[in-house]
Amino acid sequence: MFLYIFGFLLDSTEDDSLKFEMKIDPSLNDEIVARLGHASLNAMAEGDWPLTNEQVTMLSSITGRQLPTDLKLLIGVVA
């Protein structure tokens, strides 16, 4: 299983297509799960979780990749 960040336009009433997607290196799973306050990767697999601006900044730092701040980002687990 791995974590996956994806995003849509903030106002998706006109365009609900996927605008961003990123697979996260599985070696970062434990740190990200803990920093987001989840009990485990399995617990996160229950759904997709919206990310706050602060979480986006934190994830950018952990992954070493600048995540877009002009999209509605979510994080989920892919098997």
Secondary structure, 3 states (H helix, E strand, C coil): CEEEEEEEECCCCCCCCCCEEEECCHHHHHHHHHHCCCCCHHHHCCCCEECCHHHHHHHHHHHCCCCCCCEEEEEEEEC
